[in-house]
Structures are given as C-alpha cells and as structure tokens.
Amino acid sequence: MNYTIYNKGEPILITIDQKADLNLIGIFISSLLLSLSGLLAVLFSGLRNSRCNKIKCMGSSCTREVAEV
C-alpha cells in the first residue's frame, strides 16, 4: 500500500508492506473461534431456559423432561 504526503510541495512516498504472517493469521483464527464460541454459548443458554420438551437445532434433536419450578 502506498501513501503520498506532500511537505512544502515535495512529495514523500510511504510504502507499507502488508504480508500475512503468523501473528495476523493467529489473531484472525482466535477472533473467529471466540465469536463462534460466544454464539454457541448464547444458543445453549436459550435452549437451557426454554420450556420445550422436544428441541431440534442444527441437525440434532432431543426430547427432555422439563422440571417444574
């Protein structure tokens, strides 16, 4: 990526080299895994608080007994 800055009419060219290194890939994978685990936590929290006897979610299903509170 190239940037041109003008200082007193004189152009200064700044070149930023953006290569995908292990740090960048690791940050991307970590953020992706954290987002997916947060989504699963919200999903399972909703299933736990539901009063349904039969639950079908993402290709799996179960029948459970709901405890009376």
C-alpha positions in Angstrom: 0.0 0.0 0.0 1.5 3.4 -1.0 0.8 6.8 0.5 2.0 10.1 -0.8 2.4 13.0 1.7 3.3 16.5 0.4 5.7 18.5 2.6 6.3 22.0 1.3 5.4 20.9 -2.2 7.8 18.0 -2.0 6.2 14.5 -2.3 7.1 11.9 0.3 6.2 8.4 -0.7 5.5 6.0 2.2 5.2 2.3 1.3 3.6 -0.1 3.8 4.2 -3.8 3.1 1.2 -5.9 4.4 2.1 -9.6 4.3 0.1 -12.2 6.1 2.4 -13.5 8.8 1.7 -16.0 11.6 0.7 -13.2 14.1 -2.0 -11.9 11.7 -3.3 -15.4 10.9 -3.3 -16.3 14.7 -5.3 -13.2 15.6 -7.8 -13.9 12.8 -8.3 -17.5 13.9 -8.6 -16.6 17.6 -11.2 -13.9 16.9 -13.2 -16.3 14.7 -13.1 -19.0 17.4 -14.1 -16.6 20.1 -17.0 -15.3 18.1 -18.2 -18.9 17.4 -18.0 -19.9 21.0 -19.9 -16.8 22.0 -22.6 -17.7 19.5 -22.8 -21.3 20.9 -23.0 -20.0 24.5 -25.9 -17.8 23.6 -27.6 -20.6 21.7 -27.2 -23.1 24.5 -28.3 -20.6 27.1 -31.5 -20.1 25.2 -32.1 -23.8 24.9 -31.5 -24.3 28.6 -34.0 -21.6 29.6 -36.7 -22.9 27.1 -39.7 -24.8 28.3 -39.9 -27.0 25.3 -40.0 -30.8 25.5 -38.7 -31.5 22.0 -35.7 -29.5 20.8 -34.4 -29.6 17.2 -31.4 -27.5 16.5 -28.7 -27.6 13.8 -29.5 -31.1 12.6 -29.7 -32.7 16.1 -32.8 -33.2 18.2 -33.6 -34.3 21.8 -36.6 -35.0 24.0 -36.3 -33.9 27.6 -38.3 -33.6 30.8 -38.8 -30.1 31.9 -38.5 -29.6 35.7 -41.4 -27.8 37.3 -40.3 -24.7 39.2 
